[in-house]
Structures are given as structure tokens and as C-alpha cells.
């Protein structure tokens, strides 16, 4: 199986729900599934990047704290199946969304 895994640089990103909005997610747990919906992430016609998301509902202190851990590849495959590497990850563009 190790031969099937691609060695691709990636970044770990943490998306946290503001404390004021957390009660809505506590009351309606179906909202949690929308947090990692692929519809909310950018889809590119140029490069198809790798994305893995995991929803956590509690923090280390075991208090209600819904958040997402995401692994995002620093690059992706073009329509011709060639890998296009990204040399940087523009954090402000994600933080502003």
C-alpha cells in the first residue's frame, strides 16, 4: 500500500466556528454535515487539488466546540493528469472567506 501513496506537500488548516454561532450547531446537528460539504470549497477547472476534512465537535477540554481540521495539498492534477505544484499557500484568501 505504501507504493500507492503519493508524496505530496500539504498544509493543515483549522476552521473554527465562532463562539456566538455554536449554539445553532448544538441545537441542529444536521448543520455539522454542511461544514465539510464539497460545495463550500473552491472547485477549479485548472487544477484538482487534494482535500481531506474531519469534523470535531469538542475541544481538548471536552466543551462543545465544533471545528474542522483540513489537509489541503499544495498542488493538484491538471486535466492531462500532470501534477502542478504550488510554491505557496495564500492564507489571507482563505481566512477572508
C-alpha positions in Angstrom: 0.0 0.0 0.0 2.9 2.4 0.7 3.7 2.3 -3.0 0.2 3.7 -3.8 0.6 6.8 -1.6 1.8 10.0 -3.3 4.3 12.1 -1.5 2.6 15.5 -2.0 3.3 18.6 0.2 0.3 19.7 2.1 -0.9 22.1 4.8 -3.1 21.5 7.9 -5.8 24.2 8.3 -8.2 24.6 11.2 -11.6 26.2 10.7 -13.3 27.2 14.0 -16.9 28.1 14.4 -17.3 31.5 16.3 -18.5 31.0 19.8 -21.6 33.1 19.2 -22.7 30.6 16.4 -22.0 27.4 18.3 -25.5 27.1 19.9 -27.0 26.8 16.4 -24.9 23.8 15.7 -25.7 22.3 19.1 -29.4 22.7 18.5 -29.4 21.4 14.9 -26.7 18.8 14.4 -27.5 18.5 10.7 -25.7 21.7 10.2 -22.4 19.9 11.1 -22.6 17.9 7.8 -22.7 21.2 5.9 -19.4 22.2 7.4 -17.4 19.9 5.2 -19.6 19.8 2.2 -17.6 20.0 -1.0 -20.0 22.6 -2.3 -18.4 25.2 0.0 -14.8 24.6 -1.2 -13.4 26.1 -4.4 -13.6 24.0 -7.4 -11.0 24.7 -10.1 -11.2 23.8 -13.8 -7.4 24.2 -14.0 -6.1 22.1 -11.1 -7.9 19.5 -9.0 -6.3 19.5 -5.6 -6.5 17.1 -2.7 -8.7 17.8 0.3 -9.5 15.8 3.4 -11.8 17.2 6.1 -12.6 15.9 9.6 -15.3 17.4 11.8 -14.6 17.6 15.5 -17.3 18.6 17.9 -15.4 19.0 21.1 -12.1 20.7 22.1 -9.4 19.3 24.4 -11.4 20.5 27.5 -14.4 18.4 26.2 -16.5 21.6 25.8 -18.8 22.0 22.8 -16.5 23.4 20.1 -17.4 22.4 16.5 -14.5 22.8 14.2 -12.9 21.3 11.0 -9.4 20.0 10.5 -8.5 20.1 6.8 -5.5 18.7 4.9 -5.0 20.6 1.6 -2.5 19.5 -1.0 -0.1 22.2 -2.2 -0.8 21.4 -5.8 -3.1 19.2 -7.9 -3.6 17.4 -11.1 -4.4 19.1 -14.4 -6.9 17.7 -16.9 -3.8 16.0 -18.6 -3.1 14.2 -15.2 0.2 16.1 -14.7 0.9 17.4 -11.2 1.1 21.2 -10.9 2.9 22.1 -7.6 2.0 25.3 -5.7 5.0 27.0 -4.1 2.9 28.8 -1.5 -0.4 28.7 0.2 -2.2 32.1 0.3 -3.6 32.0 3.8 -5.3 35.5 3.7 -7.5 34.4 0.8 -8.9 31.5 2.8 -9.1 33.5 6.1 -11.2 36.1 4.4 -13.9 33.6 3.3 
